Amino acid sequence: MRQILTFVILIVFCFSCTNSDDGNQRNPFLLDVNFSTQLSAIQVLDLEIPSNPIYVQNGGIRGLFVINTGSSIVAWEASDPNHAPNDCSLMVIDGINVKCQCDDDNSYNLFTGQSNNEVLEYTMLNYRVNASGNSITVFN
C-alpha cells in the first residue's frame, strides 16, 4: 500500500510541472537590443544625488533613464513599454517619474518601473547596471 501511495504522489508531482513560460511574456513593442554604454563623468556626477534621474541618449532602443535610488543605480528603457516606438512614445522626465507624450499620458515610477496610474500590461524595461568607483556602465 505504501508503494502505491508513493507511486501516485510521484505521478501527480511529475505531471504538475510545466515548461510553459506564458507568465513571462516578452514585450512585443520593445526589441531585444544588445548594447553597452559607459556614462560620462558629468552624468556620473549627476547621479551622486539620490532621486536625480538623467536621460542618456545613446543606449537601449530610444535611450535610457538612469536614477540613483539611494541604495542602487537603476536604468530603464526610455520608450513607453505599452506603445510601439513612434514619435510620441519617447518618455520625458517628470521628477522621479517619466511620462509618455502620447494621448494616453502613461506615467511610470523610475524607482520601480511600474505604472503610476492604471494597471498597464507592461512595466518599464529594466537594464543591467555595473557601478564601480567613478564608472557606471549600463548594458543589456
MDTraj code that builds the backbone (N, CA, C; nanometers):
import mdtraj as md
import numpy as np

residues = "MET ARG GLN ILE LEU THR PHE VAL ILE LEU ILE VAL PHE CYS PHE SER CYS THR ASN SER ASP ASP GLY ASN GLN ARG ASN PRO PHE LEU LEU ASP VAL ASN PHE SER THR GLN LEU SER ALA ILE GLN VAL LEU ASP LEU GLU ILE PRO SER ASN PRO ILE TYR VAL GLN ASN GLY GLY ILE ARG GLY LEU PHE VAL ILE ASN THR GLY SER SER ILE VAL ALA TRP GLU ALA SER ASP PRO ASN HIS ALA PRO ASN ASP CYS SER LEU MET VAL ILE ASP GLY ILE ASN VAL LYS CYS GLN CYS ASP ASP ASP ASN SER TYR ASN LEU PHE THR GLY GLN SER ASN ASN GLU VAL LEU GLU TYR THR MET LEU ASN TYR ARG VAL ASN ALA SER GLY ASN SER ILE THR VAL PHE ASN".split()
xyz = np.array([
    [0.0810, -0.1192, 0.0000],
    [0.0000, 0.0000, 0.0000],
    [0.0857, 0.1261, 0.0000],
    [0.1946, 0.1219, 0.0779],
    [0.2830, 0.2371, 0.0871],
    [0.3499, 0.2642, -0.0475],
    [0.3859, 0.1617, -0.1211],
    [0.4483, 0.1779, -0.2521],
    [0.3500, 0.2394, -0.3523],
    [0.2249, 0.2004, -0.3452],
    [0.1239, 0.2545, -0.4368],
    [0.1031, 0.4038, -0.4076],
    [0.0936, 0.4395, -0.2810],
    [0.0761, 0.5789, -0.2435],
    [0.1958, 0.6622, -0.2880],
    [0.3156, 0.6123, -0.2706],
    [0.4368, 0.6822, -0.3156],
    [0.4356, 0.6980, -0.4666],
    [0.3951, 0.5951, -0.5375],
    [0.3885, 0.5992, -0.6829],
    [0.2862, 0.7036, -0.7303],
    [0.1699, 0.7087, -0.6691],
    [0.0656, 0.8058, -0.7050],
    [0.1147, 0.9486, -0.6796],
    [0.1789, 0.9714, -0.5662],
    [0.2321, 1.1054, -0.5357],
    [0.3394, 1.1446, -0.6368],
    [0.4246, 1.0521, -0.6739],
    [0.5289, 1.0787, -0.7731],
    [0.4689, 1.1135, -0.9087],
    [0.3661, 1.0419, -0.9506],
    [0.2986, 1.0690, -1.0781],
    [0.2342, 1.2076, -1.0761],
    [0.1641, 1.2400, -0.9688],
    [0.0994, 1.3716, -0.9573],
    [0.2051, 1.4815, -0.9601],
    [0.3128, 1.4634, -0.8915],
    [0.4209, 1.5619, -0.8873],
    [0.4807, 1.5828, -1.0267],
    [0.5038, 1.4767, -1.0997],
    [0.5631, 1.4862, -1.2333],
    [0.4715, 1.5584, -1.3320],
    [0.3427, 1.5345, -1.3252],
    [0.2503, 1.5964, -1.4191],
    [0.2104, 1.7396, -1.3798],
    [0.2448, 1.7811, -1.2584],
    [0.2120, 1.9174, -1.2168],
    [0.3152, 2.0176, -1.2660],
    [0.4302, 1.9716, -1.3106],
    [0.5346, 2.0596, -1.3631],
    [0.5029, 2.0943, -1.5078],
    [0.5439, 2.2134, -1.5477],
    [0.5201, 2.2565, -1.6846],
    [0.6411, 2.3325, -1.7370],
    [0.6601, 2.3288, -1.8663],
    [0.7684, 2.4034, -1.9298],
    [0.7178, 2.5331, -1.9901],
    [0.5939, 2.5657, -1.9692],
    [0.5343, 2.6855, -2.0278],
    [0.5903, 2.8105, -1.9625],
    [0.6159, 2.9138, -2.0440],
    [0.6613, 3.0415, -1.9913],
    [0.5589, 3.1504, -2.0218],
    [0.4301, 3.1129, -2.0201],
    [0.3240, 3.2082, -2.0508],
    [0.3257, 3.3274, -1.9553],
    [0.3677, 3.3069, -1.8319],
    [0.3737, 3.4155, -1.7354],
    [0.4868, 3.5123, -1.7630],
    [0.5831, 3.4741, -1.8443],
    [0.6986, 3.5572, -1.8762],
    [0.6929, 3.6026, -2.0207],
    [0.5852, 3.6634, -2.0603],
    [0.5658, 3.7064, -2.1982],
    [0.6585, 3.8231, -2.2304],
    [0.7301, 3.8128, -2.3395],
    [0.8203, 3.9189, -2.3854],
    [0.7384, 4.0329, -2.4435],
    [0.7789, 4.1549, -2.4136],
    [0.7086, 4.2727, -2.4634],
    [0.7271, 4.2822, -2.6149],
    [0.6175, 4.2780, -2.6931],
    [0.6293, 4.2818, -2.8384],
    [0.6638, 4.4208, -2.8930],
    [0.6496, 4.5242, -2.8122],
    [0.6778, 4.6599, -2.8576],
    [0.8261, 4.6954, -2.8505],
    [0.9005, 4.6300, -2.7627],
    [1.0400, 4.6660, -2.7409],
    [1.1324, 4.5548, -2.7888],
    [1.2184, 4.5877, -2.8820],
    [1.3130, 4.4915, -2.9370],
    [1.4192, 4.4571, -2.8342],
    [1.4755, 4.3397, -2.8466],
    [1.5848, 4.2975, -2.7601],
    [1.7154, 4.3408, -2.8257],
    [1.7721, 4.4522, -2.7821],
    [1.8949, 4.5051, -2.8411],
    [2.0119, 4.4833, -2.7456],
    [2.1260, 4.4536, -2.8010],
    [2.2478, 4.4401, -2.7208],
    [2.3251, 4.5704, -2.7282],
    [2.3641, 4.6227, -2.6132],
    [2.4415, 4.7462, -2.6085],
    [2.5172, 4.7517, -2.4771],
    [2.6138, 4.8389, -2.4730],
    [2.6876, 4.8690, -2.3512],
    [2.7242, 5.0160, -2.3587],
    [2.6804, 5.0935, -2.2609],
    [2.7032, 5.2371, -2.2600],
    [2.7712, 5.2771, -2.1301],
    [2.8871, 5.3402, -2.1421],
    [2.9550, 5.3924, -2.0238],
    [2.9165, 5.5393, -2.0086],
    [2.8692, 5.5755, -1.8893],
    [2.8266, 5.7116, -1.8645],
    [2.9467, 5.8045, -1.8529],
    [2.9275, 5.9296, -1.8959],
    [3.0345, 6.0290, -1.8880],
    [3.0542, 6.0707, -1.7422],
    [3.1644, 6.1391, -1.7149],
    [3.1953, 6.1842, -1.5793],
    [3.0873, 6.2800, -1.5279],
    [3.0345, 6.3650, -1.6149],
    [2.9292, 6.4590, -1.5740],
    [2.8010, 6.3839, -1.5391],
    [2.7663, 6.2819, -1.6172],
    [2.6477, 6.2020, -1.5883],
    [2.6624, 6.1283, -1.4559],
    [2.7819, 6.0738, -1.4307],
    [2.8072, 6.0042, -1.3043],
    [2.7956, 6.1027, -1.1878],
    [2.8471, 6.2243, -1.2065],
    [2.8368, 6.3272, -1.1035],
    [2.6913, 6.3621, -1.0744],
    [2.6084, 6.3723, -1.1791],
    [2.4649, 6.4000, -1.1612],
    [2.3956, 6.2901, -1.0813],
    [2.4445, 6.1673, -1.0936],
    [2.3808, 6.0542, -1.0241],
    [2.4252, 6.0400, -0.8790],
    [2.5179, 6.1244, -0.8335],
    [2.5585, 6.1175, -0.6935],
    [2.4455, 6.1621, -0.6014],
    [2.3545, 6.2408, -0.6531],
    [2.2405, 6.2885, -0.5748],
    [2.1256, 6.1884, -0.5909],
    [2.0813, 6.1231, -0.4838],
    [1.9686, 6.0298, -0.4951],
    [1.8429, 6.0995, -0.5477],
    [1.7636, 6.0272, -0.6212],
    [1.6365, 6.0735, -0.6793],
    [1.6555, 6.1782, -0.7877],
    [1.7726, 6.1822, -0.8498],
    [1.8005, 6.2779, -0.9566],
    [1.8194, 6.1992, -1.0871],
    [1.7107, 6.1758, -1.1632],
    [1.7233, 6.0951, -1.2851],
    [1.7892, 6.1727, -1.3981],
    [1.8551, 6.0973, -1.4861],
    [1.9134, 6.1554, -1.6067],
    [1.8667, 6.0762, -1.7272],
    [1.8663, 6.1422, -1.8427],
    [1.8360, 6.0758, -1.9693],
    [1.9675, 6.0577, -2.0438],
    [1.9914, 5.9369, -2.0935],
    [2.1107, 5.9059, -2.1711],
    [2.0632, 5.8665, -2.3106],
    [2.1041, 5.9427, -2.4103],
    [2.0524, 5.9219, -2.5460],
    [2.1098, 5.7977, -2.6127],
    [2.2378, 5.7685, -2.5909],
    [2.2998, 5.6549, -2.6602],
    [2.2927, 5.5287, -2.5738],
    [2.2068, 5.4372, -2.6154],
    [2.1880, 5.3112, -2.5449],
    [2.0420, 5.2718, -2.5487],
    [2.0164, 5.1447, -2.5440],
    [1.8790, 5.0971, -2.5483],
    [1.8174, 5.1180, -2.6850],
    [1.6859, 5.1273, -2.6887],
    [1.6128, 5.1443, -2.8138],
    [1.6003, 5.2923, -2.8483],
    [1.5521, 5.3715, -2.7514],
    [1.5337, 5.5155, -2.7727],
    [1.6041, 5.5950, -2.6640],
    [1.7081, 5.5373, -2.6071],
    [1.7774, 5.5995, -2.4958],
    [1.7360, 5.5322, -2.3668],
    [1.7870, 5.5849, -2.2560],
    [1.7546, 5.5254, -2.1278],
    [1.7524, 5.6297, -2.0180],
    [1.6817, 5.5956, -1.9118],
    [1.6771, 5.6776, -1.7921],
    [1.7570, 5.6050, -1.6848],
    [1.8402, 5.6806, -1.6136],
    [1.9201, 5.6243, -1.5050],
    [1.8924, 5.7080, -1.3813],
    [1.8759, 5.6396, -1.2673],
    [1.8471, 5.7095, -1.1412],
    [1.9189, 5.6398, -1.0267],
    [1.9617, 5.7214, -0.9302],
    [2.0178, 5.6718, -0.8059],
    [1.9023, 5.6623, -0.7068],
    [1.8684, 5.5413, -0.6639],
    [1.7556, 5.5224, -0.5725],
    [1.7940, 5.5456, -0.4264],
    [1.9198, 5.5680, -0.4019],
    [1.9691, 5.5808, -0.2647],
    [2.0388, 5.4542, -0.2199],
    [1.9951, 5.3411, -0.2732],
    [2.0591, 5.2138, -0.2393],
    [2.1257, 5.1489, -0.3604],
    [2.0873, 5.1927, -0.4816],
    [2.1473, 5.1375, -0.6032],
    [2.1205, 5.2309, -0.7208],
    [2.1882, 5.2029, -0.8304],
    [2.1655, 5.2749, -0.9555],
    [2.0816, 5.1823, -1.0434],
    [1.9706, 5.2338, -1.0978],
    [1.8859, 5.1544, -1.1868],
    [1.8721, 5.2267, -1.3202],
    [1.8512, 5.1482, -1.4252],
    [1.8377, 5.2036, -1.5600],
    [1.7170, 5.1417, -1.6283],
    [1.6442, 5.2246, -1.7048],
    [1.5214, 5.1838, -1.7722],
    [1.5231, 5.2302, -1.9173],
    [1.4563, 5.1568, -2.0034],
    [1.4362, 5.1972, -2.1429],
    [1.3523, 5.3248, -2.1465],
    [1.3859, 5.4170, -2.2372],
    [1.3164, 5.5461, -2.2456],
    [1.1905, 5.5402, -2.3316],
    [1.1676, 5.4314, -2.4019],
    [1.0480, 5.4176, -2.4849],
    [0.9351, 5.3575, -2.4005],
    [0.8151, 5.4109, -2.4145],
    [0.6995, 5.3605, -2.3398],
    [0.6794, 5.2127, -2.3719],
    [0.6778, 5.1255, -2.2714],
    [0.6639, 4.9821, -2.2961],
    [0.5260, 4.9402, -2.3465],
    [0.4294, 5.0309, -2.3430],
    [0.2945, 4.9972, -2.3871],
    [0.2579, 5.0622, -2.5196],
    [0.3609, 5.1012, -2.5959],
    [0.3441, 5.1566, -2.7307],
    [0.4535, 5.1017, -2.8210],
    [0.4206, 5.0831, -2.9464],
    [0.5262, 5.0585, -3.0447],
    [0.6047, 5.1885, -3.0564],
    [0.7380, 5.1819, -3.0680],
    [0.8150, 5.3059, -3.0805],
    [0.7637, 5.3935, -3.1947],
    [0.7307, 5.5187, -3.1616],
    [0.6826, 5.6152, -3.2602],
    [0.7207, 5.7556, -3.2137],
    [0.6668, 5.8575, -3.2796],
    [0.7043, 5.9958, -3.2493],
    [0.6707, 6.0386, -3.1068],
    [0.5657, 5.9843, -3.0490],
    [0.5237, 6.0294, -2.9160],
    [0.5615, 5.9333, -2.8032],
    [0.6179, 5.8169, -2.8331],
    [0.6402, 5.7165, -2.7288],
    [0.7681, 5.7376, -2.6478],
    [0.8537, 5.8304, -2.6895],
    [0.9723, 5.8624, -2.6105],
    [0.9258, 5.9381, -2.4864],
    [0.9566, 5.8849, -2.3687],
    [0.9083, 5.9451, -2.2451],
    [1.0000, 6.0588, -2.2005],
    [0.9467, 6.1458, -2.1165],
    [1.0220, 6.2588, -2.0630],
    [1.0187, 6.2527, -1.9107],
    [1.1251, 6.3055, -1.8499],
    [1.1376, 6.3039, -1.7041],
    [1.0423, 6.4050, -1.6415],
    [0.9759, 6.3606, -1.5334],
    [0.8865, 6.4453, -1.4558],
    [0.9116, 6.4135, -1.3082],
    [1.0142, 6.4738, -1.2494],
    [1.0531, 6.4421, -1.1114],
    [1.1154, 6.3040, -1.1054],
    [1.0577, 6.2157, -1.0217],
    [1.1063, 6.0770, -1.0148],
    [1.0220, 5.9857, -1.1035],
    [0.9419, 6.0453, -1.1899],
    [0.8570, 5.9726, -1.2833],
    [0.8973, 6.0068, -1.4257],
    [0.8474, 5.9284, -1.5183],
    [0.8591, 5.9611, -1.6606],
    [0.7200, 5.9516, -1.7212],
    [0.6944, 6.0365, -1.8208],
    [0.5626, 6.0403, -1.8838],
    [0.5764, 6.0194, -2.0333],
    [0.4820, 5.9434, -2.0870],
    [0.4706, 5.9241, -2.2304],
    [0.4098, 6.0513, -2.2895],
    [0.4506, 6.0858, -2.4103],
    [0.3994, 6.2067, -2.4741],
    [0.2784, 6.1792, -2.5630],
    [0.2301, 6.0548, -2.5652],
    [0.1122, 6.0190, -2.6437],
    [-0.0147, 6.0619, -2.5705],
    [-0.1275, 6.0526, -2.6377],
    [-0.2550, 6.0990, -2.5820],
    [-0.2981, 6.0251, -2.4554],
    [-0.2550, 5.8985, -2.4384],
    [-0.2991, 5.8229, -2.3204],
    [-0.2258, 5.8665, -2.1934],
    [-0.1162, 5.9412, -2.2071],
    [-0.0465, 6.0008, -2.0931],
    [0.0007, 5.8975, -1.9903],
    [0.0569, 5.7855, -2.0370],
    [0.1105, 5.6850, -1.9448],
    [0.2215, 5.7473, -1.8609],
    [0.2276, 5.7090, -1.7340],
    [0.3269, 5.7611, -1.6414],
    [0.3837, 5.6441, -1.5611],
    [0.5169, 5.6452, -1.5397],
    [0.5842, 5.5349, -1.4704],
    [0.6782, 5.5898, -1.3640],
    [0.6945, 5.5142, -1.2559],
    [0.7853, 5.5495, -1.1485],
    [0.9245, 5.4962, -1.1812],
    [1.0277, 5.5807, -1.1686],
    [1.1641, 5.5388, -1.2013],
    [1.2283, 5.4510, -1.0941],
    [1.1709, 5.4454, -0.9760],
    [1.2245, 5.3569, -0.8729],
    [1.1817, 5.2124, -0.8973],
    [1.0581, 5.1937, -0.9457],
    [1.0029, 5.0585, -0.9600],
    [0.9789, 5.0155, -1.1037],
    [0.9625, 5.1107, -1.1962],
    [0.9276, 5.0781, -1.3344],
    [0.7795, 5.0510, -1.3538],
    [0.7004, 5.0632, -1.2476],
    [0.5571, 5.0368, -1.2520],
    [0.4800, 5.1619, -1.2949],
    [0.3622, 5.1402, -1.3488],
    [0.2745, 5.2491, -1.3878],
    [0.2243, 5.3232, -1.2644],
    [0.2127, 5.4550, -1.2759],
    [0.1615, 5.5362, -1.1645],
    [0.0098, 5.5414, -1.1620],
    [-0.0522, 5.5283, -1.2765],
    [-0.1966, 5.5467, -1.2845],
    [-0.2676, 5.4129, -1.2824],
    [-0.3158, 5.3720, -1.3938],
    [-0.3873, 5.2454, -1.4060],
    [-0.2894, 5.1296, -1.4242],
    [-0.3377, 5.0090, -1.4079],
    [-0.2557, 4.8911, -1.4296],
    [-0.2420, 4.8709, -1.5808],
    [-0.1175, 4.8711, -1.6280],
    [-0.0907, 4.8531, -1.7705],
    [-0.0325, 4.7141, -1.7942],
    [-0.0374, 4.6685, -1.9166],
    [0.0076, 4.5333, -1.9484],
    [0.1575, 4.5139, -1.9236],
    [0.2380, 4.6145, -1.9569],
    [0.3831, 4.6007, -1.9443],
    [0.4408, 4.7080, -1.8533],
    [0.5430, 4.6692, -1.7764],
    [0.6189, 4.7638, -1.6964],
    [0.7384, 4.8106, -1.7781],
    [0.8119, 4.9072, -1.7265],
    [0.9294, 4.9572, -1.7979],
    [1.0337, 4.8461, -1.8113],
    [1.1092, 4.8516, -1.9203],
    [1.2144, 4.7536, -1.9455],
    [1.3394, 4.7946, -1.8693],
    [1.3842, 4.7080, -1.7788],
    [1.4996, 4.7336, -1.6937],
    [1.6275, 4.6856, -1.7599],
    [1.7342, 4.7640, -1.7462],
    [1.8656, 4.7257, -1.7971],
    [1.9601, 4.7019, -1.6797],
    [2.0654, 4.6268, -1.7044],
    [2.1642, 4.5977, -1.6015],
    [2.2601, 4.7155, -1.5865],
    [2.3087, 4.7343, -1.4642],
    [2.3998, 4.8437, -1.4335],
    [2.5185, 4.7885, -1.3570],
    [2.6387, 4.8307, -1.3983],
    [2.7603, 4.7963, -1.3261],
    [2.8229, 4.9270, -1.2794],
    [2.8185, 4.9516, -1.1479],
    [2.8770, 5.0728, -1.0907],
    [2.9999, 5.0338, -1.0114],
    [3.1141, 5.0919, -1.0503],
    [3.2397, 5.0612, -0.9834],
    [3.3207, 5.1896, -0.9730],
    [3.3358, 5.2406, -0.8535],
    [3.4082, 5.3657, -0.8337],
    [3.3370, 5.4799, -0.9035],
    [3.4084, 5.5503, -0.9898],
    [3.3508, 5.6622, -1.0652],
    [3.3080, 5.6192, -1.2054],
    [3.2866, 5.4924, -1.2256],
    [3.2488, 5.4392, -1.3567],
    [3.1137, 5.3675, -1.3473],
    [3.0224, 5.4058, -1.4357],
    [2.8924, 5.3401, -1.4415],
    [2.8690, 5.2954, -1.5855],
    [2.8428, 5.1664, -1.6017],
    [2.8133, 5.1096, -1.7340],
    [2.6738, 5.0492, -1.7311],
    [2.5942, 5.0828, -1.8309],
    [2.4597, 5.0275, -1.8464],
    [2.4640, 4.9358, -1.9676],
    [2.4073, 4.8173, -1.9537],
    [2.4144, 4.7207, -2.0632],
    [2.2948, 4.6279, -2.0611],
    [2.2798, 4.5550, -2.1704],
    [2.1731, 4.4568, -2.1816],
    [2.2364, 4.3204, -2.2004],
])
top = md.Topology()
chain = top.add_chain()
for i, resn in enumerate(residues, 1):
    res = top.add_residue(resn, chain, resSeq=i)
    for name in ("N", "CA", "C"):
        top.add_atom(name, md.element.get_by_symbol(name[0]), res)
traj = md.Trajectory(xyz[None], top)
